[in-house]
Amino acid sequence: MTVDERAEELASDLGVDKEEVKEDLENLVEYSVPIDEAVQSLRRKYGDGGDGSGGTRSKDSIDEITTADGNVTVTARVLNVGKRSIRYQGSDQVIFEGVLADASGTIDYTAWQDFGLSPGDTITAGNAGVREWDGSPELNLGESTSVAFEEETLEVPYEIGGDAELVEIETGDRGVDVEVRVSEVERRTIDGRDGETEILSGVLADETAKLPFTDWDPHPEIEEGASVRIENTYVREYRGVPSINVSEFSTVEALADDVPVSESGTRLPIREAVEAGGVYDVEAVGHIISIRDGSGLIQRCPECGRVIQKGQCRTHGDVDGEDDLRVKAILDDGTGTVTAVLDDEITEQVYGGDLEDAREQAREAMDQTVVADTIRERVVGREYRVRGHLSVDEYGANLDASGFAEVDDYPADRAADLLSEVDA
């Protein structure tokens, strides 16, 4: 059943205007809400949620709002306001989004029209729709929503405005402002929603972390080595880590002073990095406790580069594999584990030979697994400092290493250094 058919059926059941229901339904589906869940949400909105209450519920605090609510009225402080354009029903739609807060907590919001919100405003949003996003409630401020600006300021235990350091940024953040140095940047052409589009992409850095970025409306201030303040960005996931998106509504200002940048990766315990859902340019220190299958001398598909088994690629079937070197090592720091993936260059360093040496060893033993055995003997049980990009998916956590070095200081030396810092 199409969205139009579901909207017609729902409008008939609820006795409301079909076009209004259709617009609401398409809005929810546009944001990846499953159709059945979207229908139930609209039933609650129009007073047929199954609990007999109907109408709009006033909430004394944000923490009372749940995904089971249809429409609510709540008083809150505007923490930040982002602005961007999305493709909605085949045309561009400008939306405003950010975070509202009171003493009890915070809630994300999306406003489908310009209510004139500014960071620091205290508002009462009446008849605001509630939808579920990533398992949490989010407010939708639309045509049926009333927004009243309160004279009395609501005190909240949160900072007003979108300023953030890179280490604080998470996927899904909106209206974020950063002061950063452009570490890497390239201009390229992609096949966008309106045809070929020129964009900038690269890496931003500050003293706390590095993150990838995309500038969808190239700003001349963004050039390699420049220190800039970028306001009104939003954050999406890119290869398992947060990625900053700069739009036509973002402002970019060149800074007179250079933004300090850390030369090392963000040092985190493995458990914390994994729980964050992915970290760009992270450093972890732990012991290699095992080497996984698929390490050492491997074969890749010449078409897609995936590792093949017995001449079979999952995508391209029978292929003549191309030899390569790789290590998948389990790193354990006592808080958790992660699979450190070493590319061919780092694997050569660990192995102590190049691809031809590995082929020769495998030929002599008539077994290519001897290469992995050699690597296993050299690294398992030793402590390493691994730097790279950590991503988390349904298969687990992987740390694609850009640096891999054995820790050469001893626990006693580290303890002495720690004590000296405490005494100081």
C-alpha positions as CSV (number, residue, x, y, z in Angstrom):
1,M,0.0,0.0,0.0
2,T,1.4,3.4,-1.0
3,V,1.8,6.4,1.3
4,D,-1.1,8.1,-0.5
5,E,-3.3,5.0,0.0
6,R,-2.3,4.8,3.7
7,A,-3.0,8.5,4.1
8,E,-6.5,8.2,2.5
9,E,-7.3,5.2,4.8
10,L,-6.0,7.0,7.9
11,A,-7.9,10.3,7.0
12,S,-11.1,8.3,6.6
13,D,-10.7,6.5,9.9
14,L,-9.9,9.7,11.8
15,G,-12.3,12.0,10.0
16,V,-9.7,14.6,9.2
17,D,-8.4,16.3,6.0
18,K,-6.5,13.8,3.7
19,E,-3.9,16.3,2.5
20,E,-3.0,17.3,6.0
21,V,-2.6,13.6,7.0
22,K,-0.6,12.9,3.9
23,E,1.8,15.8,4.5
24,D,2.4,14.6,8.1
25,L,2.8,11.0,7.0
26,E,5.3,11.9,4.2
27,N,7.2,14.0,6.7
28,L,7.7,11.1,9.0
29,V,8.6,8.7,6.2
30,E,11.1,11.2,4.9
31,Y,12.9,11.0,8.2
32,S,13.1,7.2,7.9
33,V,10.2,6.4,10.4
34,P,8.7,3.0,9.5
35,I,5.3,3.4,7.8
36,D,3.4,1.5,10.5
37,E,5.1,3.4,13.3
38,A,4.3,6.7,11.4
39,V,0.6,5.7,11.1
40,Q,0.4,5.0,14.9
41,S,2.1,8.3,15.6
42,L,-0.5,10.2,13.6
43,R,-3.3,8.2,15.2
44,R,-2.0,9.5,18.5
45,K,-1.7,13.0,17.1
46,Y,-5.3,13.2,15.9
47,G,-6.7,11.7,19.1
48,D,-7.0,8.0,18.2
49,G,-3.9,6.6,20.0
50,G,-5.7,3.9,21.8
51,D,-5.4,5.5,25.3
52,G,-8.6,7.5,25.1
53,S,-6.9,10.7,25.9
54,G,-6.6,12.5,22.5
55,G,-5.7,16.1,22.2
56,T,-2.6,17.9,23.3
57,R,-0.9,17.0,26.6
58,S,0.8,19.7,28.7
59,K,4.1,18.6,30.1
60,D,5.6,20.0,33.3
61,S,9.1,19.0,32.1
62,I,11.0,17.7,29.2
63,D,11.8,14.4,30.9
64,E,8.0,13.6,30.9
65,I,7.9,13.6,27.1
66,T,7.9,10.1,25.6
67,T,7.7,8.5,22.2
68,A,4.1,7.4,23.1
69,D,3.0,11.1,23.2
70,G,1.2,12.5,20.2
71,N,1.2,16.3,20.7
72,V,2.5,18.2,23.7
73,T,2.8,21.7,25.1
74,V,6.1,22.4,26.9
75,T,8.1,25.4,28.2
76,A,11.8,25.2,27.5
77,R,15.0,27.2,26.7
78,V,16.4,27.3,23.2
79,L,20.0,26.0,23.4
80,N,20.9,26.4,19.7
81,V,19.3,26.9,16.3
82,G,20.6,25.3,13.1
83,K,19.3,26.0,9.6
84,R,19.6,23.8,6.5
85,S,17.8,22.7,3.4
86,I,16.4,19.2,2.8
87,R,14.7,17.6,-0.2
88,Y,11.0,17.1,0.8
89,Q,8.3,15.9,-1.5
90,G,10.5,16.5,-4.5
91,S,11.4,20.1,-3.6
92,D,13.8,21.9,-1.3
93,Q,12.5,22.7,2.2
94,V,14.3,24.9,4.7
95,I,14.1,23.6,8.2
96,F,15.4,24.9,11.6
97,E,16.6,22.5,14.2
98,G,18.5,22.2,17.4
99,V,18.0,21.4,21.1
100,L,15.6,22.6,23.7
101,A,16.2,22.3,27.5
102,D,14.8,22.7,30.9
103,A,16.1,21.7,34.4
104,S,15.1,18.1,33.7
105,G,16.9,17.5,30.5
106,T,17.1,18.2,26.7
107,I,15.2,17.3,23.6
108,D,16.0,17.7,19.9
109,Y,13.5,19.7,17.8
110,T,12.8,20.3,14.1
111,A,10.9,23.4,13.1
112,W,9.3,23.3,9.6
113,Q,8.8,27.1,9.5
114,D,10.7,30.1,10.8
115,F,9.4,30.8,14.3
116,G,12.2,33.4,14.9
117,L,13.9,31.2,17.5
118,S,17.3,32.4,18.8
119,P,19.7,30.7,21.3
120,G,18.7,31.7,24.8
121,D,15.0,32.3,24.1
122,T,12.5,30.9,26.6
123,I,9.5,29.6,24.7
124,T,6.3,27.7,25.3
125,A,5.7,25.4,22.3
126,G,2.0,24.5,22.1
127,N,0.7,21.5,20.1
128,A,4.2,20.3,19.2
129,G,4.3,16.9,17.5
130,V,6.3,14.1,19.0
131,R,8.1,11.6,16.9
132,E,10.7,8.9,17.6
133,W,14.2,9.4,16.4
134,D,17.0,6.9,17.3
135,G,14.8,5.6,20.1
136,S,14.3,9.0,21.7
137,P,11.4,11.5,21.4
138,E,11.9,14.6,19.2
139,L,9.7,17.6,18.8
140,N,8.2,18.7,15.5
141,L,7.2,22.3,15.3
142,G,4.8,22.8,12.3
143,E,1.9,24.8,11.1
144,S,-0.3,23.6,13.9
145,T,2.3,24.6,16.6
146,S,2.1,27.9,18.5
147,V,5.3,29.4,19.9
148,A,5.1,32.0,22.7
149,F,8.2,33.8,23.8
150,E,8.3,34.1,27.6
151,E,9.5,37.2,29.5
152,E,10.9,35.2,32.4
153,T,14.1,33.4,31.6
154,L,14.1,29.7,32.3
155,E,17.3,28.7,34.1
156,V,18.9,25.5,32.7
157,P,22.1,23.7,33.6
158,Y,23.4,23.7,30.0
159,E,25.5,26.1,27.9
160,I,23.6,28.3,25.5
161,G,24.8,28.3,21.9
162,G,26.3,25.7,19.6
163,D,30.0,26.1,20.4
164,A,31.7,22.8,20.7
165,E,35.2,21.2,20.6
166,L,35.6,18.4,18.1
167,V,35.9,15.7,20.7
168,E,32.4,16.6,22.0
169,I,30.7,16.3,18.6
170,E,28.4,13.3,18.0
171,T,26.5,12.1,14.9
172,G,23.1,13.8,14.8
173,D,24.2,17.1,16.3
174,R,22.7,20.2,14.6
175,G,23.4,23.9,14.8
176,V,27.1,23.3,15.8
177,D,29.7,26.0,15.8
178,V,33.4,25.2,15.8
179,E,36.8,26.9,15.7
180,V,39.2,24.7,13.8
181,R,42.2,24.5,11.5
182,V,41.7,23.0,8.1
183,S,44.1,20.0,8.2
184,E,43.3,18.6,4.8
185,V,41.0,19.7,2.0
186,E,40.3,18.8,-1.6
187,R,37.9,20.0,-4.2
188,R,36.0,17.4,-6.2
189,T,32.9,16.9,-8.3
190,I,30.2,14.5,-7.3
191,D,26.9,13.3,-8.7
192,G,24.5,15.2,-6.3
193,R,20.8,15.4,-6.1
194,D,20.8,18.2,-8.7
195,G,23.4,16.7,-11.0
196,E,27.1,17.3,-10.9
197,T,28.0,19.3,-7.8
198,E,31.4,20.7,-6.7
199,I,32.2,20.2,-3.0
200,L,35.1,20.5,-0.6
201,S,36.0,17.6,1.6
202,G,38.8,16.9,4.1
203,V,39.7,17.0,7.7
204,L,39.2,19.6,10.4
205,A,41.3,19.7,13.6
206,D,41.5,21.4,17.0
207,E,43.4,20.7,20.2
208,T,41.0,17.9,21.1
209,A,40.4,15.8,18.0
210,K,40.2,15.6,14.2
211,L,37.0,15.0,12.2
212,P,36.2,14.7,8.5
213,F,34.0,17.4,6.9
214,T,32.1,18.1,3.7
215,D,31.4,21.7,2.5
216,W,28.4,21.4,0.1
217,D,28.6,25.1,-0.9
218,P,32.4,25.7,-1.1
219,H,33.5,28.6,1.0
220,P,36.7,30.3,-0.1
221,E,37.8,30.7,3.5
222,I,38.2,26.9,3.8
223,E,41.7,26.2,2.5
224,E,44.5,24.0,3.8
225,G,46.2,25.4,6.8
226,A,43.6,28.1,7.5
227,S,42.1,28.6,10.9
228,V,38.4,29.4,10.7
229,R,35.2,29.7,12.8
230,I,32.3,27.8,11.2
231,E,28.8,28.4,12.5
232,N,25.6,26.4,11.8
233,T,26.9,23.0,10.8
234,Y,25.2,19.6,11.2
235,V,26.8,16.2,11.8
236,R,26.2,13.0,9.9
237,E,27.9,9.6,10.1
238,Y,30.7,8.9,7.6
239,R,32.4,5.5,7.6
240,G,31.4,5.0,11.2
241,V,32.5,8.3,12.6
242,P,30.9,11.8,13.0
243,S,31.4,14.0,9.9
244,I,30.8,17.8,10.0
245,N,28.6,19.1,7.2
246,V,28.9,22.8,6.0
247,S,25.9,24.1,4.0
248,E,24.9,27.2,2.2
249,F,23.4,28.5,5.5
250,S,26.7,28.0,7.3
251,T,28.9,31.0,7.9
252,V,32.7,30.7,7.7
253,E,35.0,33.4,9.2
254,A,38.8,33.4,8.9
255,L,40.5,33.7,12.3
256,A,43.5,35.9,12.9
257,D,45.2,33.4,15.2
258,D,46.0,29.8,14.4
259,V,43.9,27.2,16.2
260,P,46.1,24.9,18.2
261,V,46.1,21.4,16.9
262,S,47.2,18.2,18.7
263,E,49.8,16.2,16.9
264,S,48.7,12.9,18.5
265,G,45.3,11.2,18.2
266,T,42.6,11.5,20.8
267,R,43.7,9.1,23.5
268,L,40.8,7.1,24.8
269,P,40.2,3.8,26.6
270,I,38.9,1.3,24.1
271,R,35.6,0.8,25.9
272,E,34.9,4.6,25.8
273,A,35.8,4.8,22.1
274,V,33.5,1.9,21.2
275,E,30.6,3.2,23.2
276,A,31.0,6.6,21.4
277,G,30.0,4.6,18.2
278,G,33.2,5.6,16.4
279,V,36.1,8.1,16.7
280,Y,38.2,9.7,14.1
281,D,41.9,9.7,14.7
282,V,41.9,8.0,18.0
283,E,44.9,6.5,19.9
284,A,44.6,3.3,22.0
285,V,47.2,1.4,24.0
286,G,46.9,-2.2,24.8
287,H,48.2,-5.7,24.4
288,I,47.8,-7.8,21.2
289,I,46.0,-10.9,22.5
290,S,45.5,-12.8,19.2
291,I,45.7,-12.6,15.4
292,R,42.4,-13.2,13.6
293,D,41.9,-15.4,10.5
294,G,42.3,-13.5,7.3
295,S,45.7,-12.1,8.4
296,G,49.1,-12.4,6.7
297,L,49.2,-13.3,3.0
298,I,45.7,-12.9,1.6
299,Q,44.1,-12.5,-1.8
300,R,41.8,-9.7,-2.9
301,C,39.2,-9.5,-5.7
302,P,40.7,-7.4,-8.6
303,E,37.3,-5.8,-9.1
304,C,36.2,-4.6,-5.7
305,G,39.3,-5.2,-3.5
306,R,37.4,-7.5,-1.0
307,V,39.3,-10.4,0.6
308,I,38.4,-13.7,-1.2
309,Q,38.2,-17.2,0.0
310,K,39.2,-20.2,-2.3
311,G,39.1,-17.9,-5.3
312,Q,35.5,-16.8,-4.6
313,C,34.4,-13.2,-4.2
314,R,31.0,-12.6,-2.5
315,T,30.2,-10.1,-5.2
316,H,32.0,-11.2,-8.4
317,G,32.2,-15.0,-7.9
318,D,35.2,-16.8,-9.4
319,V,38.1,-14.5,-9.7
320,D,41.9,-14.6,-10.0
321,G,42.8,-13.1,-6.6
322,E,45.6,-10.5,-6.2
323,D,48.1,-11.1,-3.4
324,D,48.2,-8.6,-0.5
325,L,49.4,-8.3,3.1
326,R,47.1,-7.5,6.1
327,V,46.8,-8.1,9.8
328,K,43.7,-8.2,11.9
329,A,44.9,-8.1,15.5
330,I,42.8,-8.1,18.7
331,L,43.9,-5.2,20.9
332,D,42.9,-5.3,24.6
333,D,43.5,-2.5,27.1
334,G,41.7,-3.9,30.0
335,T,38.5,-1.9,29.3
336,G,37.6,-3.6,26.1
337,T,38.8,-5.0,22.8
338,V,39.0,-3.8,19.2
339,T,40.2,-5.3,16.0
340,A,43.2,-3.3,14.8
341,V,43.4,-3.6,11.0
342,L,46.9,-3.1,9.6
343,D,47.4,-2.2,5.9
344,D,50.1,-3.7,3.7
345,E,52.7,-1.1,4.6
346,I,52.3,-1.5,8.4
347,T,52.1,-5.3,7.9
348,E,55.4,-5.3,6.1
349,Q,57.0,-3.5,9.1
350,V,55.6,-6.0,11.5
351,Y,56.4,-9.0,9.4
352,G,59.9,-7.9,8.6
353,G,59.5,-8.4,4.9
354,D,57.6,-7.4,1.8
355,L,55.0,-9.1,-0.3
356,E,57.6,-11.1,-2.3
357,D,59.2,-12.4,0.9
358,A,55.8,-13.6,2.1
359,R,55.1,-15.4,-1.2
360,E,58.5,-17.1,-1.0
361,Q,57.8,-18.2,2.6
362,A,54.4,-19.6,1.6
363,R,55.9,-21.4,-1.4
364,E,58.6,-23.1,0.7
365,A,56.1,-24.2,3.3
366,M,53.4,-24.9,0.7
367,D,51.1,-23.1,3.1
368,Q,50.3,-19.4,3.1
369,T,49.2,-19.4,6.8
370,V,52.8,-19.5,7.8
371,V,53.0,-15.8,7.2
372,A,50.3,-15.1,9.7
373,D,52.1,-17.5,12.1
374,T,55.3,-15.5,11.8
375,I,53.4,-12.3,12.6
376,R,51.6,-13.9,15.5
377,E,54.9,-15.0,17.1
378,R,56.2,-11.4,16.8
379,V,53.3,-9.4,18.2
380,V,51.0,-11.5,20.4
381,G,51.5,-10.7,24.1
382,R,53.2,-7.4,23.4
383,E,51.9,-3.9,24.1
384,Y,51.3,-1.5,21.2
385,R,50.2,2.1,20.7
386,V,47.7,2.1,17.8
387,R,46.4,5.2,16.1
388,G,43.7,5.4,13.5
389,H,40.0,5.7,12.8
390,L,37.7,3.5,14.9
391,S,34.3,2.5,13.5
392,V,31.5,0.3,15.0
393,D,29.1,-1.8,13.0
394,E,27.1,-5.0,13.3
395,Y,30.3,-7.0,12.9
396,G,32.0,-5.2,15.8
397,A,34.6,-2.5,16.4
398,N,37.5,-2.0,13.9
399,L,40.4,0.4,14.3
400,D,41.9,1.1,10.8
401,A,45.5,1.8,11.9
402,S,47.5,4.7,10.5
403,G,50.2,4.1,13.2
404,F,51.3,1.0,15.0
405,A,54.2,1.1,17.4
406,E,55.4,-1.2,20.3
407,V,55.3,0.6,23.7
408,D,58.9,0.8,24.8
409,D,58.4,2.2,28.2
410,Y,58.0,0.0,31.2
411,P,55.1,0.0,33.8
412,A,57.6,1.0,36.6
413,D,58.7,4.0,34.5
414,R,55.1,5.0,33.8
415,A,54.2,4.7,37.5
416,A,57.2,6.9,38.4
417,D,56.1,9.5,35.8
418,L,52.6,9.5,37.2
419,L,53.7,9.9,40.8
420,S,56.0,12.8,39.8
421,E,53.0,14.5,38.1
422,V,50.9,14.0,41.3
423,D,53.7,15.4,43.5
424,A,54.0,18.4,41.2
